[in-house]
């Protein structure tokens, strides 16, 4: 499987953050000095953080605060 197929499959599985980070690493040629386990952990952490940030933003919007606040 080539890299384009990998990125497309990640997007289809709704792992967009992993797909975009993987694409950036391929484009910038930054994956040579990383083991497979480290790279998978990096992608997984990125996806996890993206989902957590999206959840927090959604909950803040749904809370309907009168004034905009920053955390």
CHARMM-style PDB file with segment names, atoms N, HN, CA, C and O in Angstrom:
ATOM      1  N   UNK     1       0.850  -1.164   0.000  1.00  0.00      PROA
ATOM      2  CA  UNK     1       0.000   0.000   0.000  1.00  0.00      PROA
ATOM      3  C   UNK     1       0.904   1.238   0.000  1.00  0.00      PROA
ATOM      4  O   UNK     1       1.851   1.326   0.782  1.00  0.00      PROA
ATOM      5  N   UNK     2       0.600   2.189  -0.883  1.00  0.00      PROA
ATOM      6  HN  UNK     2      -0.169   2.118  -1.518  1.00  0.00      PROA
ATOM      7  CA  UNK     2       1.424   3.392  -0.921  1.00  0.00      PROA
ATOM      8  C   UNK     2       0.901   4.431   0.073  1.00  0.00      PROA
ATOM      9  O   UNK     2      -0.145   4.244   0.694  1.00  0.00      PROA
ATOM     10  N   UNK     3       1.646   5.521   0.209  1.00  0.00      PROA
ATOM     11  HN  UNK     3       2.495   5.672  -0.296  1.00  0.00      PROA
ATOM     12  CA  UNK     3       1.315   6.526   1.217  1.00  0.00      PROA
ATOM     13  C   UNK     3      -0.008   7.229   0.946  1.00  0.00      PROA
ATOM     14  O   UNK     3      -0.733   7.558   1.884  1.00  0.00      PROA
ATOM     15  N   UNK     4      -0.334   7.464  -0.323  1.00  0.00      PROA
ATOM     16  HN  UNK     4       0.255   7.196  -1.086  1.00  0.00      PROA
ATOM     17  CA  UNK     4      -1.606   8.113  -0.644  1.00  0.00      PROA
ATOM     18  C   UNK     4      -2.784   7.242  -0.223  1.00  0.00      PROA
ATOM     19  O   UNK     4      -3.782   7.748   0.290  1.00  0.00      PROA
ATOM     20  N   UNK     5      -2.669   5.950  -0.438  1.00  0.00      PROA
ATOM     21  HN  UNK     5      -1.858   5.539  -0.855  1.00  0.00      PROA
ATOM     22  CA  UNK     5      -3.733   5.039  -0.017  1.00  0.00      PROA
ATOM     23  C   UNK     5      -3.864   5.037   1.506  1.00  0.00      PROA
ATOM     24  O   UNK     5      -4.971   4.990   2.043  1.00  0.00      PROA
ATOM     25  N   UNK     6      -2.738   5.086   2.184  1.00  0.00      PROA
ATOM     26  HN  UNK     6      -1.839   5.123   1.748  1.00  0.00      PROA
ATOM     27  CA  UNK     6      -2.756   5.109   3.649  1.00  0.00      PROA
ATOM     28  C   UNK     6      -3.484   6.346   4.153  1.00  0.00      PROA
ATOM     29  O   UNK     6      -4.330   6.253   5.042  1.00  0.00      PROA
ATOM     30  N   UNK     7      -3.159   7.496   3.589  1.00  0.00      PROA
ATOM     31  HN  UNK     7      -2.472   7.571   2.866  1.00  0.00      PROA
ATOM     32  CA  UNK     7      -3.803   8.748   4.000  1.00  0.00      PROA
ATOM     33  C   UNK     7      -5.300   8.687   3.726  1.00  0.00      PROA
ATOM     34  O   UNK     7      -6.102   9.083   4.572  1.00  0.00      PROA
ATOM     35  N   UNK     8      -5.678   8.199   2.561  1.00  0.00      PROA
ATOM     36  HN  UNK     8      -5.026   7.878   1.874  1.00  0.00      PROA
ATOM     37  CA  UNK     8      -7.100   8.102   2.210  1.00  0.00      PROA
ATOM     38  C   UNK     8      -7.846   7.147   3.140  1.00  0.00      PROA
ATOM     39  O   UNK     8      -8.978   7.426   3.535  1.00  0.00      PROA
ATOM     40  N   UNK     9      -7.232   6.046   3.485  1.00  0.00      PROA
ATOM     41  HN  UNK     9      -6.312   5.820   3.164  1.00  0.00      PROA
ATOM     42  CA  UNK     9      -7.883   5.088   4.389  1.00  0.00      PROA
ATOM     43  C   UNK     9      -8.032   5.661   5.793  1.00  0.00      PROA
ATOM     44  O   UNK     9      -9.041   5.432   6.460  1.00  0.00      PROA
ATOM     45  N   UNK    10      -7.030   6.401   6.234  1.00  0.00      PROA
ATOM     46  HN  UNK    10      -6.211   6.587   5.692  1.00  0.00      PROA
ATOM     47  CA  UNK    10      -7.144   7.048   7.541  1.00  0.00      PROA
ATOM     48  C   UNK    10      -8.304   8.042   7.547  1.00  0.00      PROA
ATOM     49  O   UNK    10      -9.047   8.129   8.525  1.00  0.00      PROA
ATOM     50  N   UNK    11      -8.456   8.786   6.460  1.00  0.00      PROA
ATOM     51  HN  UNK    11      -7.853   8.716   5.666  1.00  0.00      PROA
ATOM     52  CA  UNK    11      -9.570   9.737   6.361  1.00  0.00      PROA
ATOM     53  C   UNK    11     -10.906   9.008   6.352  1.00  0.00      PROA
ATOM     54  O   UNK    11     -11.857   9.448   6.998  1.00  0.00      PROA
ATOM     55  N   UNK    12     -10.985   7.897   5.626  1.00  0.00      PROA
ATOM     56  HN  UNK    12     -10.212   7.539   5.102  1.00  0.00      PROA
ATOM     57  CA  UNK    12     -12.226   7.131   5.562  1.00  0.00      PROA
ATOM     58  C   UNK    12     -12.605   6.562   6.925  1.00  0.00      PROA
ATOM     59  O   UNK    12     -13.787   6.406   7.233  1.00  0.00      PROA
ATOM     60  N   UNK    13     -11.608   6.257   7.731  1.00  0.00      PROA
ATOM     61  HN  UNK    13     -10.648   6.384   7.481  1.00  0.00      PROA
ATOM     62  CA  UNK    13     -11.869   5.741   9.079  1.00  0.00      PROA
ATOM     63  C   UNK    13     -12.094   6.873  10.083  1.00  0.00      PROA
ATOM     64  O   UNK    13     -12.154   6.645  11.291  1.00  0.00      PROA
ATOM     65  N   UNK    14     -12.216   8.088   9.566  1.00  0.00      PROA
ATOM     66  HN  UNK    14     -12.167   8.273   8.584  1.00  0.00      PROA
ATOM     67  CA  UNK    14     -12.428   9.286  10.382  1.00  0.00      PROA
ATOM     68  C   UNK    14     -11.290   9.525  11.358  1.00  0.00      PROA
ATOM     69  O   UNK    14     -11.508   9.879  12.516  1.00  0.00      PROA
ATOM     70  N   UNK    15     -10.075   9.325  10.872  1.00  0.00      PROA
ATOM     71  HN  UNK    15      -9.898   9.037   9.930  1.00  0.00      PROA
ATOM     72  CA  UNK    15      -8.866   9.612  11.633  1.00  0.00      PROA
ATOM     73  C   UNK    15      -8.121  10.742  10.926  1.00  0.00      PROA
ATOM     74  O   UNK    15      -6.957  10.603  10.553  1.00  0.00      PROA
ATOM     75  N   UNK    16      -8.816  11.854  10.753  1.00  0.00      PROA
ATOM     76  HN  UNK    16      -9.762  11.967  11.057  1.00  0.00      PROA
ATOM     77  CA  UNK    16      -8.301  12.974   9.974  1.00  0.00      PROA
ATOM     78  C   UNK    16      -7.029  13.579  10.530  1.00  0.00      PROA
ATOM     79  O   UNK    16      -6.136  13.945   9.766  1.00  0.00      PROA
ATOM     80  N   UNK    17      -6.928  13.692  11.847  1.00  0.00      PROA
ATOM     81  HN  UNK    17      -7.654  13.394  12.467  1.00  0.00      PROA
ATOM     82  CA  UNK    17      -5.725  14.267  12.448  1.00  0.00      PROA
ATOM     83  C   UNK    17      -4.516  13.377  12.175  1.00  0.00      PROA
ATOM     84  O   UNK    17      -3.428  13.870  11.877  1.00  0.00      PROA
ATOM     85  N   UNK    18      -4.713  12.064  12.279  1.00  0.00      PROA
ATOM     86  HN  UNK    18      -5.596  11.663  12.521  1.00  0.00      PROA
ATOM     87  CA  UNK    18      -3.622  11.132  11.969  1.00  0.00      PROA
ATOM     88  C   UNK    18      -3.231  11.250  10.502  1.00  0.00      PROA
ATOM     89  O   UNK    18      -2.047  11.244  10.168  1.00  0.00      PROA
ATOM     90  N   UNK    19      -4.223  11.357   9.633  1.00  0.00      PROA
ATOM     91  HN  UNK    19      -5.186  11.362   9.905  1.00  0.00      PROA
ATOM     92  CA  UNK    19      -3.964  11.448   8.197  1.00  0.00      PROA
ATOM     93  C   UNK    19      -3.178  12.701   7.867  1.00  0.00      PROA
ATOM     94  O   UNK    19      -2.217  12.646   7.100  1.00  0.00      PROA
ATOM     95  N   UNK    20      -3.574  13.831   8.437  1.00  0.00      PROA
ATOM     96  HN  UNK    20      -4.354  13.876   9.060  1.00  0.00      PROA
ATOM     97  CA  UNK    20      -2.874  15.078   8.123  1.00  0.00      PROA
ATOM     98  C   UNK    20      -1.452  15.079   8.666  1.00  0.00      PROA
ATOM     99  O   UNK    20      -0.537  15.556   7.994  1.00  0.00      PROA
ATOM    100  N   UNK    21      -1.252  14.552   9.875  1.00  0.00      PROA
ATOM    101  HN  UNK    21      -1.995  14.164  10.420  1.00  0.00      PROA
ATOM    102  CA  UNK    21       0.098  14.491  10.434  1.00  0.00      PROA
ATOM    103  C   UNK    21       0.968  13.526   9.641  1.00  0.00      PROA
ATOM    104  O   UNK    21       2.133  13.821   9.377  1.00  0.00      PROA
ATOM    105  N   UNK    22       0.419  12.382   9.258  1.00  0.00      PROA
ATOM    106  HN  UNK    22      -0.528  12.142   9.472  1.00  0.00      PROA
ATOM    107  CA  UNK    22       1.169  11.413   8.454  1.00  0.00      PROA
ATOM    108  C   UNK    22       1.570  12.035   7.116  1.00  0.00      PROA
ATOM    109  O   UNK    22       2.705  11.873   6.669  1.00  0.00      PROA
ATOM    110  N   UNK    23       0.640  12.742   6.484  1.00  0.00      PROA
ATOM    111  HN  UNK    23      -0.282  12.873   6.848  1.00  0.00      PROA
ATOM    112  CA  UNK    23       0.930  13.396   5.208  1.00  0.00      PROA
ATOM    113  C   UNK    23       2.041  14.435   5.371  1.00  0.00      PROA
ATOM    114  O   UNK    23       2.937  14.526   4.531  1.00  0.00      PROA
ATOM    115  N   UNK    24       1.981  15.227   6.466  1.00  0.00      PROA
ATOM    116  HN  UNK    24       1.253  15.153   7.148  1.00  0.00      PROA
ATOM    117  CA  UNK    24       3.030  16.222   6.718  1.00  0.00      PROA
ATOM    118  C   UNK    24       4.390  15.555   6.903  1.00  0.00      PROA
ATOM    119  O   UNK    24       5.393  16.038   6.378  1.00  0.00      PROA
ATOM    120  N   UNK    25       4.429  14.463   7.636  1.00  0.00      PROA
ATOM    121  HN  UNK    25       3.614  14.071   8.062  1.00  0.00      PROA
ATOM    122  CA  UNK    25       5.695  13.764   7.869  1.00  0.00      PROA
ATOM    123  C   UNK    25       6.251  13.179   6.578  1.00  0.00      PROA
ATOM    124  O   UNK    25       7.462  13.196   6.362  1.00  0.00      PROA
ATOM    125  N   UNK    26       5.383  12.665   5.724  1.00  0.00      PROA
ATOM    126  HN  UNK    26       4.398  12.651   5.899  1.00  0.00      PROA
ATOM    127  CA  UNK    26       5.839  12.133   4.437  1.00  0.00      PROA
ATOM    128  C   UNK    26       6.382  13.263   3.574  1.00  0.00      PROA
ATOM    129  O   UNK    26       7.449  13.147   2.971  1.00  0.00      PROA
ATOM    130  N   UNK    27       5.625  14.359   3.526  1.00  0.00      PROA
ATOM    131  HN  UNK    27       4.758  14.453   4.017  1.00  0.00      PROA
ATOM    132  CA  UNK    27       6.010  15.503   2.701  1.00  0.00      PROA
ATOM    133  C   UNK    27       7.346  16.087   3.154  1.00  0.00      PROA
ATOM    134  O   UNK    27       8.186  16.439   2.326  1.00  0.00      PROA
ATOM    135  N   UNK    28       7.540  16.188   4.461  1.00  0.00      PROA
ATOM    136  HN  UNK    28       6.858  15.902   5.133  1.00  0.00      PROA
ATOM    137  CA  UNK    28       8.762  16.771   5.015  1.00  0.00      PROA
ATOM    138  C   UNK    28       9.861  15.741   5.239  1.00  0.00      PROA
ATOM    139  O   UNK    28      10.955  16.090   5.683  1.00  0.00      PROA
ATOM    140  N   UNK    29       9.580  14.470   4.936  1.00  0.00      PROA
ATOM    141  HN  UNK    29       8.692  14.187   4.575  1.00  0.00      PROA
ATOM    142  CA  UNK    29      10.542  13.372   5.080  1.00  0.00      PROA
ATOM    143  C   UNK    29      11.081  13.278   6.515  1.00  0.00      PROA
ATOM    144  O   UNK    29      12.292  13.214   6.726  1.00  0.00      PROA
ATOM    145  N   UNK    30      10.169  13.271   7.494  1.00  0.00      PROA
ATOM    146  HN  UNK    30       9.186  13.323   7.322  1.00  0.00      PROA
ATOM    147  CA  UNK    30      10.550  13.256   8.904  1.00  0.00      PROA
ATOM    148  C   UNK    30      10.344  11.910   9.584  1.00  0.00      PROA
ATOM    149  O   UNK    30      10.395  11.843  10.812  1.00  0.00      PROA
ATOM    150  N   UNK    31      10.116  10.847   8.843  1.00  0.00      PROA
ATOM    151  HN  UNK    31      10.075  10.902   7.845  1.00  0.00      PROA
ATOM    152  CA  UNK    31       9.807   9.578   9.506  1.00  0.00      PROA
ATOM    153  C   UNK    31      10.951   8.573   9.453  1.00  0.00      PROA
ATOM    154  O   UNK    31      10.761   7.409   9.806  1.00  0.00      PROA
ATOM    155  N   UNK    32      12.111   8.992   9.027  1.00  0.00      PROA
ATOM    156  HN  UNK    32      12.265   9.938   8.740  1.00  0.00      PROA
ATOM    157  CA  UNK    32      13.221   8.051   8.861  1.00  0.00      PROA
ATOM    158  C   UNK    32      13.849   7.609  10.174  1.00  0.00      PROA
ATOM    159  O   UNK    32      14.238   6.448  10.304  1.00  0.00      PROA
ATOM    160  N   UNK    33      13.958   8.499  11.147  1.00  0.00      PROA
ATOM    161  HN  UNK    33      13.643   9.442  11.041  1.00  0.00      PROA
ATOM    162  CA  UNK    33      14.687   8.192  12.379  1.00  0.00      PROA
ATOM    163  C   UNK    33      13.781   7.761  13.528  1.00  0.00      PROA
ATOM    164  O   UNK    33      14.164   7.863  14.693  1.00  0.00      PROA
ATOM    165  N   UNK    34      12.592   7.285  13.208  1.00  0.00      PROA
ATOM    166  HN  UNK    34      12.281   7.202  12.261  1.00  0.00      PROA
ATOM    167  CA  UNK    34      11.622   6.918  14.235  1.00  0.00      PROA
ATOM    168  C   UNK    34      11.235   5.453  14.044  1.00  0.00      PROA
ATOM    169  O   UNK    34      11.020   4.993  12.922  1.00  0.00      PROA
ATOM    170  N   UNK    35      11.150   4.731  15.157  1.00  0.00      PROA
ATOM    171  HN  UNK    35      11.325   5.104  16.069  1.00  0.00      PROA
ATOM    172  CA  UNK    35      10.713   3.340  15.059  1.00  0.00      PROA
ATOM    173  C   UNK    35       9.215   3.304  14.759  1.00  0.00      PROA
ATOM    174  O   UNK    35       8.514   4.303  14.924  1.00  0.00      PROA
ATOM    175  N   UNK    36       8.744   2.166  14.326  1.00  0.00      PROA
ATOM    176  HN  UNK    36       9.312   1.354  14.192  1.00  0.00      PROA
ATOM    177  CA  UNK    36       7.324   2.015  13.996  1.00  0.00      PROA
ATOM    178  C   UNK    36       6.451   2.260  15.227  1.00  0.00      PROA
ATOM    179  O   UNK    36       5.405   2.901  15.126  1.00  0.00      PROA
ATOM    180  N   UNK    37       6.872   1.757  16.379  1.00  0.00      PROA
ATOM    181  HN  UNK    37       7.721   1.236  16.461  1.00  0.00      PROA
ATOM    182  CA  UNK    37       6.109   1.957  17.616  1.00  0.00      PROA
ATOM    183  C   UNK    37       6.049   3.430  18.010  1.00  0.00      PROA
ATOM    184  O   UNK    37       4.996   3.933  18.402  1.00  0.00      PROA
ATOM    185  N   UNK    38       7.184   4.114  17.904  1.00  0.00      PROA
ATOM    186  HN  UNK    38       8.039   3.705  17.586  1.00  0.00      PROA
ATOM    187  CA  UNK    38       7.216   5.537  18.233  1.00  0.00      PROA
ATOM    188  C   UNK    38       6.337   6.344  17.283  1.00  0.00      PROA
ATOM    189  O   UNK    38       5.637   7.266  17.703  1.00  0.00      PROA
ATOM    190  N   UNK    39       6.379   5.993  16.008  1.00  0.00      PROA
ATOM    191  HN  UNK    39       6.948   5.244  15.667  1.00  0.00      PROA
ATOM    192  CA  UNK    39       5.596   6.715  15.010  1.00  0.00      PROA
ATOM    193  C   UNK    39       4.103   6.496  15.224  1.00  0.00      PROA
ATOM    194  O   UNK    39       3.310   7.433  15.130  1.00  0.00      PROA
ATOM    195  N   UNK    40       3.727   5.264  15.510  1.00  0.00      PROA
ATOM    196  HN  UNK    40       4.370   4.502  15.586  1.00  0.00      PROA
ATOM    197  CA  UNK    40       2.320   4.967  15.788  1.00  0.00      PROA
ATOM    198  C   UNK    40       1.855   5.699  17.043  1.00  0.00      PROA
ATOM    199  O   UNK    40       0.740   6.220  17.081  1.00  0.00      PROA
ATOM    200  N   UNK    41       2.697   5.741  18.063  1.00  0.00      PROA
ATOM    201  HN  UNK    41       3.602   5.318  18.032  1.00  0.00      PROA
ATOM    202  CA  UNK    41       2.364   6.465  19.290  1.00  0.00      PROA
ATOM    203  C   UNK    41       2.216   7.958  19.010  1.00  0.00      PROA
ATOM    204  O   UNK    41       1.320   8.601  19.556  1.00  0.00      PROA
ATOM    205  N   UNK    42       3.072   8.510  18.176  1.00  0.00      PROA
ATOM    206  HN  UNK    42       3.800   7.988  17.732  1.00  0.00      PROA
ATOM    207  CA  UNK    42       2.996   9.921  17.809  1.00  0.00      PROA
ATOM    208  C   UNK    42       1.680  10.233  17.104  1.00  0.00      PROA
ATOM    209  O   UNK    42       1.001  11.200  17.447  1.00  0.00      PROA
ATOM    210  N   UNK    43       1.322   9.409  16.113  1.00  0.00      PROA
ATOM    211  HN  UNK    43       1.874   8.623  15.834  1.00  0.00      PROA
ATOM    212  CA  UNK    43       0.071   9.608  15.383  1.00  0.00      PROA
ATOM    213  C   UNK    43      -1.140   9.450  16.300  1.00  0.00      PROA
ATOM    214  O   UNK    43      -2.091  10.229  16.224  1.00  0.00      PROA
ATOM    215  N   UNK    44      -1.098   8.440  17.162  1.00  0.00      PROA
ATOM    216  HN  UNK    44      -0.326   7.808  17.224  1.00  0.00      PROA
ATOM    217  CA  UNK    44      -2.209   8.185  18.076  1.00  0.00      PROA
ATOM    218  C   UNK    44      -2.390   9.335  19.062  1.00  0.00      PROA
ATOM    219  O   UNK    44      -3.514   9.772  19.306  1.00  0.00      PROA
ATOM    220  N   UNK    45      -1.294   9.823  19.627  1.00  0.00      PROA
ATOM    221  HN  UNK    45      -0.381   9.467  19.429  1.00  0.00      PROA
ATOM    222  CA  UNK    45      -1.371  10.955  20.552  1.00  0.00      PROA
ATOM    223  C   UNK    45      -1.944  12.188  19.867  1.00  0.00      PROA
ATOM    224  O   UNK    45      -2.748  12.913  20.452  1.00  0.00      PROA
ATOM    225  N   UNK    46      -1.527  12.421  18.624  1.00  0.00      PROA
ATOM    226  HN  UNK    46      -0.874  11.832  18.149  1.00  0.00      PROA
ATOM    227  CA  UNK    46      -2.027  13.576  17.877  1.00  0.00      PROA
ATOM    228  C   UNK    46      -3.536  13.464  17.663  1.00  0.00      PROA
ATOM    229  O   UNK    46      -4.263  14.439  17.856  1.00  0.00      PROA
ATOM    230  N   UNK    47      -4.005  12.294  17.270  1.00  0.00      PROA
ATOM    231  HN  UNK    47      -3.414  11.502  17.114  1.00  0.00      PROA
ATOM    232  CA  UNK    47      -5.439  12.078  17.054  1.00  0.00      PROA
ATOM    233  C   UNK    47      -6.201  12.242  18.368  1.00  0.00      PROA
ATOM    234  O   UNK    47      -7.263  12.864  18.395  1.00  0.00      PROA
ATOM    235  N   UNK    48      -5.670  11.692  19.448  1.00  0.00      PROA
ATOM    236  HN  UNK    48      -4.808  11.187  19.426  1.00  0.00      PROA
ATOM    237  CA  UNK    48      -6.310  11.776  20.761  1.00  0.00      PROA
ATOM    238  C   UNK    48      -6.464  13.236  21.193  1.00  0.00      PROA
ATOM    239  O   UNK    48      -7.539  13.650  21.626  1.00  0.00      PROA
ATOM    240  N   UNK    49      -5.382  14.011  21.073  1.00  0.00      PROA
ATOM    241  HN  UNK    49      -4.509  13.675  20.721  1.00  0.00      PROA
ATOM    242  CA  UNK    49      -5.416  15.415  21.465  1.00  0.00      PROA
ATOM    243  C   UNK    49      -6.389  16.214  20.607  1.00  0.00      PROA
ATOM    244  O   UNK    49      -7.097  17.084  21.115  1.00  0.00      PROA
ATOM    245  N   UNK    50      -6.426  15.924  19.315  1.00  0.00      PROA
ATOM    246  HN  UNK    50      -5.851  15.218  18.902  1.00  0.00      PROA
ATOM    247  CA  UNK    50      -7.349  16.611  18.410  1.00  0.00      PROA
ATOM    248  C   UNK    50      -8.799  16.346  18.820  1.00  0.00      PROA
ATOM    249  O   UNK    50      -9.609  17.272  18.861  1.00  0.00      PROA
ATOM    250  N   UNK    51      -9.125  15.111  19.118  1.00  0.00      PROA
ATOM    251  HN  UNK    51      -8.467  14.358  19.085  1.00  0.00      PROA
ATOM    252  CA  UNK    51     -10.492  14.766  19.534  1.00  0.00      PROA
ATOM    253  C   UNK    51     -10.843  15.400  20.881  1.00  0.00      PROA
ATOM    254  O   UNK    51     -11.960  15.880  21.070  1.00  0.00      PROA
ATOM    255  N   UNK    52      -9.904  15.400  21.800  1.00  0.00      PROA
ATOM    256  HN  UNK    52      -8.996  15.010  21.646  1.00  0.00      PROA
ATOM    257  CA  UNK    52     -10.147  16.010  23.104  1.00  0.00      PROA
ATOM    258  C   UNK    52     -10.376  17.510  22.959  1.00  0.00      PROA
ATOM    259  O   UNK    52     -11.294  18.057  23.571  1.00  0.00      PROA
ATOM    260  N   UNK    53      -9.557  18.178  22.159  1.00  0.00      PROA
ATOM    261  HN  UNK    53      -8.811  17.734  21.661  1.00  0.00      PROA
ATOM    262  CA  UNK    53      -9.731  19.612  21.929  1.00  0.00      PROA
ATOM    263  C   UNK    53     -11.075  19.907  21.270  1.00  0.00      PROA
ATOM    264  O   UNK    53     -11.753  20.865  21.640  1.00  0.00      PROA
ATOM    265  N   UNK    54     -11.461  19.086  20.298  1.00  0.00      PROA
ATOM    266  HN  UNK    54     -10.910  18.307  19.998  1.00  0.00      PROA
ATOM    267  CA  UNK    54     -12.759  19.269  19.644  1.00  0.00      PROA
ATOM    268  C   UNK    54     -13.906  19.082  20.633  1.00  0.00      PROA
ATOM    269  O   UNK    54     -14.899  19.809  20.583  1.00  0.00      PROA
ATOM    270  N   UNK    55     -13.769  18.109  21.529  1.00  0.00      PROA
ATOM    271  HN  UNK    55     -12.963  17.519  21.569  1.00  0.00      PROA
ATOM    272  CA  UNK    55     -14.809  17.857  22.531  1.00  0.00      PROA
ATOM    273  C   UNK    55     -14.950  19.048  23.468  1.00  0.00      PROA
ATOM    274  O   UNK    55     -16.065  19.471  23.777  1.00  0.00      PROA
ATOM    275  N   UNK    56     -13.831  19.587  23.916  1.00  0.00      PROA
ATOM    276  HN  UNK    56     -12.926  19.243  23.665  1.00  0.00      PROA
ATOM    277  CA  UNK    56     -13.861  20.736  24.816  1.00  0.00      PROA
ATOM    278  C   UNK    56     -14.501  21.936  24.126  1.00  0.00      PROA
ATOM    279  O   UNK    56     -15.336  22.620  24.718  1.00  0.00      PROA
ATOM    280  N   UNK    57     -14.115  22.195  22.883  1.00  0.00      PROA
ATOM    281  HN  UNK    57     -13.437  21.640  22.402  1.00  0.00      PROA
ATOM    282  CA  UNK    57     -14.707  23.306  22.129  1.00  0.00      PROA
ATOM    283  C   UNK    57     -16.214  23.119  21.960  1.00  0.00      PROA
ATOM    284  O   UNK    57     -16.979  24.072  22.108  1.00  0.00      PROA
ATOM    285  N   UNK    58     -16.640  21.898  21.651  1.00  0.00      PROA
ATOM    286  HN  UNK    58     -16.018  21.124  21.531  1.00  0.00      PROA
ATOM    287  CA  UNK    58     -18.066  21.608  21.477  1.00  0.00      PROA
ATOM    288  C   UNK    58     -18.830  21.826  22.780  1.00  0.00      PROA
ATOM    289  O   UNK    58     -19.907  22.422  22.775  1.00  0.00      PROA
ATOM    290  N   UNK    59     -18.282  21.351  23.884  1.00  0.00      PROA
ATOM    291  HN  UNK    59     -17.407  20.867  23.887  1.00  0.00      PROA
ATOM    292  CA  UNK    59     -18.947  21.513  25.177  1.00  0.00      PROA
ATOM    293  C   UNK    59     -19.049  22.983  25.582  1.00  0.00      PROA
ATOM    294  O   UNK    59     -20.052  23.398  26.162  1.00  0.00      PROA
ATOM    295  N   UNK    60     -18.021  23.765  25.281  1.00  0.00      PROA
ATOM    296  HN  UNK    60     -17.207  23.427  24.809  1.00  0.00      PROA
ATOM    297  CA  UNK    60     -18.067  25.197  25.581  1.00  0.00      PROA
ATOM    298  C   UNK    60     -19.152  25.872  24.754  1.00  0.00      PROA
ATOM    299  O   UNK    60     -19.902  26.703  25.268  1.00  0.00      PROA
ATOM    300  N   UNK    61     -19.238  25.517  23.467  1.00  0.00      PROA
ATOM    301  HN  UNK    61     -18.629  24.843  23.050  1.00  0.00      PROA
ATOM    302  CA  UNK    61     -20.281  26.095  22.609  1.00  0.00      PROA
ATOM    303  C   UNK    61     -21.669  25.708  23.114  1.00  0.00      PROA
ATOM    304  O   UNK    61     -22.570  26.546  23.163  1.00  0.00      PROA
ATOM    305  N   UNK    62     -21.844  24.447  23.488  1.00  0.00      PROA
ATOM    306  HN  UNK    62     -21.113  23.766  23.448  1.00  0.00      PROA
ATOM    307  CA  UNK    62     -23.147  23.963  23.947  1.00  0.00      PROA
ATOM    308  C   UNK    62     -23.544  24.550  25.299  1.00  0.00      PROA
ATOM    309  O   UNK    62     -24.731  24.624  25.618  1.00  0.00      PROA
ATOM    310  N   UNK    63     -22.573  24.960  26.082  1.00  0.00      PROA
ATOM    311  HN  UNK    63     -21.609  24.900  25.823  1.00  0.00      PROA
ATOM    312  CA  UNK    63     -22.873  25.520  27.399  1.00  0.00      PROA
ATOM    313  C   UNK    63     -23.617  26.845  27.277  1.00  0.00      PROA
ATOM    314  O   UNK    63     -24.361  27.225  28.180  1.00  0.00      PROA
ATOM    315  N   UNK    64     -23.419  27.541  26.174  1.00  0.00      PROA
ATOM    316  HN  UNK    64     -22.814  27.231  25.440  1.00  0.00      PROA
ATOM    317  CA  UNK    64     -24.150  28.784  25.937  1.00  0.00      PROA
ATOM    318  C   UNK    64     -23.797  29.900  26.904  1.00  0.00      PROA
ATOM    319  O   UNK    64     -24.681  30.623  27.363  1.00  0.00      PROA
ATOM    320  N   UNK    65     -22.539  30.047  27.214  1.00  0.00      PROA
ATOM    321  HN  UNK    65     -21.820  29.459  26.841  1.00  0.00      PROA
ATOM    322  CA  UNK    65     -22.108  31.135  28.088  1.00  0.00      PROA
ATOM    323  C   UNK    65     -22.448  32.481  27.457  1.00  0.00      PROA
ATOM    324  O   UNK    65     -22.392  32.637  26.237  1.00  0.00      PROA
ATOM    325  N   UNK    66     -22.801  33.445  28.293  1.00  0.00      PROA
ATOM    326  HN  UNK    66     -22.847  33.318  29.284  1.00  0.00      PROA
ATOM    327  CA  UNK    66     -23.150  34.770  27.775  1.00  0.00      PROA
ATOM    328  C   UNK    66     -21.937  35.512  27.236  1.00  0.00      PROA
ATOM    329  O   UNK    66     -22.038  36.241  26.249  1.00  0.00      PROA
ATOM    330  N   UNK    67     -20.812  35.332  27.870  1.00  0.00      PROA
ATOM    331  HN  UNK    67     -20.730  34.741  28.672  1.00  0.00      PROA
ATOM    332  CA  UNK    67     -19.599  36.037  27.455  1.00  0.00      PROA
ATOM    333  C   UNK    67     -18.552  35.032  27.006  1.00  0.00      PROA
ATOM    334  O   UNK    67     -18.452  33.922  27.529  1.00  0.00      PROA
ATOM    335  N   UNK    68     -17.780  35.458  26.022  1.00  0.00      PROA
ATOM    336  HN  UNK    68     -17.862  36.359  25.597  1.00  0.00      PROA
ATOM    337  CA  UNK    68     -16.687  34.623  25.517  1.00  0.00      PROA
ATOM    338  C   UNK    68     -15.567  34.609  26.551  1.00  0.00      PROA
ATOM    339  O   UNK    68     -15.188  35.662  27.063  1.00  0.00      PROA
ATOM    340  N   UNK    69     -15.045  33.459  26.858  1.00  0.00      PROA
ATOM    341  HN  UNK    69     -15.353  32.603  26.442  1.00  0.00      PROA
ATOM    342  CA  UNK    69     -13.950  33.340  27.816  1.00  0.00      PROA
ATOM    343  C   UNK    69     -12.859  32.481  27.211  1.00  0.00      PROA
ATOM    344  O   UNK    69     -13.107  31.704  26.289  1.00  0.00      PROA
ATOM    345  N   UNK    70     -11.653  32.621  27.731  1.00  0.00      PROA
ATOM    346  HN  UNK    70     -11.451  33.252  28.480  1.00  0.00      PROA
ATOM    347  CA  UNK    70     -10.562  31.777  27.258  1.00  0.00      PROA
ATOM    348  C   UNK    70     -10.013  30.976  28.422  1.00  0.00      PROA
ATOM    349  O   UNK    70     -10.040  31.414  29.572  1.00  0.00      PROA
ATOM    350  N   UNK    71      -9.521  29.807  28.102  1.00  0.00      PROA
ATOM    351  HN  UNK    71      -9.499  29.451  27.168  1.00  0.00      PROA
ATOM    352  CA  UNK    71      -9.014  28.911  29.134  1.00  0.00      PROA
ATOM    353  C   UNK    71      -7.519  29.029  29.191  1.00  0.00      PROA
ATOM    354  OT1 UNK    71      -6.877  28.357  29.999  1.00  0.00      PROA
TER     355      UNK     71
END
